[in-house]
Amino acid sequence: MPRVSIITTCKGRLHHLRRSLPRFLAQPEAEAIVVDYDCPDRTAEVVAREFPAARVVAVTDRPNFAISEARNLGAAAAAAEWLAFIDADIVIAPDFHARLAPRLQPGAFYRFPPRGRASSLWGSCVMRRDDFLAVGRYDEAMQGYGGDDQDMYFRLALAGLQPQWLDFDLLSEVIEHDVAERIRFGARPSMLHHQRLNSAYLIVKTSLLRQLGPNGLTPEQCATLYRLVGDVVNDANRKPDSPIHFSIELPPDPHGVSVPAWTVARHLVFDLTPTEVPPPDQA
């Protein structure tokens, strides 16, 4: 039984995977799971032929890349106690598992420190399977590029888990690629559109979860909330320099004081002002 399941996803990144997967497979007491998310490069066939020790999860009819669903599919196939989500453009060090394993302790999750305003390392992390399931897995309502990792880290911390930084020397290389490759299979026309939609959704969702707890929104409610925020952001994109103002009604407070003289409706009000966003770093 492996102690760590290394999960990576592929959508048009076979050229990266050919460089990173051999190092995943070389780790003792670990398994490597590749999610072929309707990859145009026929990744499942290539991996089965060239890297037969890897386990493959393949799905079709997914024209747009949804990394949350892809990661959840990989996690569902994993056998280990610990899940390591590592992107296909990350080449880990030869002794990655040997140095990581002694650090793994219940009550914590592990990620790399932020490196610049944006980084390929933000989404690579390690967490216990039980904790991953307890906070509801990755949020599949989120589409496109960015924010899925921050949402997961927020919910893990809200559930009482302690974030621990991983050392950069656990890595050998972060394969460079440009913005166009990052959003090649995204549902939005630009990186800025992805960032504004997903970050606005995160602002609203995390505000709600502070009131409701890490499992306070069902997947169906998250999907509804994402559509609502998406409608507001899409409308604002017609005037991209204009601020956004909207409110969300909160459910009744389960711990509120019952009073006979009032009917109460609670709302969170949001005023969002667009700012300049620098492009992601290329590392």
Backbone hydrogen bonds, N-H to C=O, Kabsch-Sander energy under -0.5 kcal/mol:
donor,donor_aa,acceptor,acceptor_aa,energy
3,R,29,E,-2.0
4,V,29,E,-1.5
5,S,82,W,-2.6
6,I,4,V,-0.6
6,I,31,E,-3.4
7,I,5,S,-0.7
7,I,84,A,-3.1
8,T,6,I,-0.5
8,T,33,I,-2.6
10,C,35,V,-2.5
16,H,13,R,-0.8
17,L,13,R,-2.6
18,R,14,L,-2.3
19,R,16,H,-1.5
20,S,16,H,-1.8
21,L,17,L,-2.8
23,R,20,S,-0.6
24,F,20,S,-1.6
25,L,21,L,-2.5
26,A,22,P,-1.0
27,Q,24,F,-1.3
30,A,27,Q,-0.8
31,E,4,V,-2.0
33,I,6,I,-3.2
34,V,55,R,-3.0
35,V,8,T,-2.5
35,V,33,I,-0.5
36,D,34,V,-0.8
36,D,57,V,-2.8
37,Y,10,C,-2.1
37,Y,35,V,-1.1
38,D,36,D,-1.6
38,D,59,V,-1.7
42,R,39,C,-1.5
46,V,42,R,-2.0
47,V,43,T,-3.1
48,A,44,A,-2.2
49,R,45,E,-1.7
50,E,46,V,-3.3
51,F,47,V,-2.6
54,A,51,F,-2.1
55,R,32,A,-2.7
57,V,34,V,-2.8
59,V,36,D,-2.4
65,F,185,F,-2.5
66,A,64,N,-0.5
67,I,65,F,-0.6
70,A,66,A,-2.2
71,R,67,I,-2.8
72,N,68,S,-2.3
73,L,69,E,-2.3
74,G,70,A,-1.9
75,A,71,R,-2.6
76,A,72,N,-2.0
77,A,73,L,-0.9
77,A,74,G,-0.6
78,A,75,A,-1.1
82,W,3,R,-1.9
83,L,127,M,-3.3
84,A,5,S,-3.2
84,A,82,W,-0.5
85,F,83,L,-0.6
85,F,125,C,-2.4
86,I,7,I,-2.2
86,I,84,A,-0.8
88,A,9,T,-0.5
90,I,87,D,-1.8
91,V,89,D,-0.5
91,V,173,E,-3.0
92,I,90,I,-0.7
93,A,170,L,-3.2
96,F,93,A,-1.8
99,R,95,D,-2.0
100,L,96,F,-2.1
101,A,97,H,-2.8
103,R,100,L,-1.8
104,L,100,L,-0.8
104,L,101,A,-1.0
108,A,105,Q,-1.0
109,F,162,Q,-2.0
110,Y,126,V,-3.0
111,R,164,Q,-2.2
112,F,121,L,-0.5
112,F,124,S,-0.9
122,W,119,S,-1.3
124,S,121,L,-1.2
125,C,85,F,-1.8
125,C,123,G,-0.5
126,V,110,Y,-2.7
127,M,83,L,-2.3
129,R,81,E,-3.2
132,F,128,R,-2.4
133,L,129,R,-2.4
134,A,130,D,-2.1
135,V,131,D,-1.7
136,G,133,L,-1.2
137,R,132,F,-2.4
140,E,138,Y,-0.8
142,M,139,D,-1.1
144,G,65,F,-0.7
151,D,147,G,-2.3
152,M,148,D,-1.8
153,Y,149,D,-2.6
154,F,150,Q,-2.3
155,R,151,D,-2.1
156,L,152,M,-2.5
157,A,153,Y,-2.3
158,L,154,F,-2.6
159,A,155,R,-1.6
160,G,157,A,-1.7
161,L,156,L,-2.2
162,Q,107,G,-2.4
164,Q,109,F,-2.3
166,L,111,R,-2.8
170,L,167,D,-1.7
171,L,168,F,-1.9
172,S,91,V,-3.1
173,E,91,V,-1.9
175,I,89,D,-2.9
175,I,173,E,-0.5
182,R,178,D,-1.6
183,I,179,V,-2.0
184,R,181,E,-0.7
186,G,183,I,-2.0
194,H,190,S,-1.9
195,Q,191,M,-2.7
196,R,192,L,-2.8
197,L,193,H,-2.2
198,N,194,H,-2.6
199,S,195,Q,-2.4
200,A,196,R,-1.8
201,Y,197,L,-2.3
202,L,198,N,-2.2
203,I,199,S,-2.3
204,V,200,A,-2.0
205,K,201,Y,-3.3
206,T,202,L,-2.8
207,S,203,I,-1.3
208,L,204,V,-2.0
209,L,205,K,-2.7
210,R,206,T,-1.6
211,Q,207,S,-0.7
211,Q,208,L,-1.0
212,L,208,L,-2.2
213,G,209,L,-3.0
216,G,213,G,-2.1
222,C,218,T,-2.5
223,A,219,P,-2.2
224,T,220,E,-2.0
225,L,221,Q,-2.7
226,Y,222,C,-2.7
227,R,223,A,-2.0
228,L,224,T,-2.3
229,V,225,L,-2.8
230,G,226,Y,-2.6
231,D,227,R,-2.3
232,V,228,L,-1.7
233,V,229,V,-2.8
234,N,230,G,-2.9
235,D,231,D,-1.9
236,A,232,V,-2.1
237,N,233,V,-1.8
238,R,235,D,-1.2
239,K,236,A,-1.8
242,S,239,K,-2.6
244,I,272,L,-3.1
246,F,270,F,-2.0
248,I,268,L,-2.5
250,L,266,R,-3.1
256,G,253,D,-1.5
264,V,262,W,-0.5
266,R,250,L,-0.5
268,L,248,I,-2.8
270,F,246,F,-3.1
272,L,244,I,-2.7
281,D,118,A,-0.9
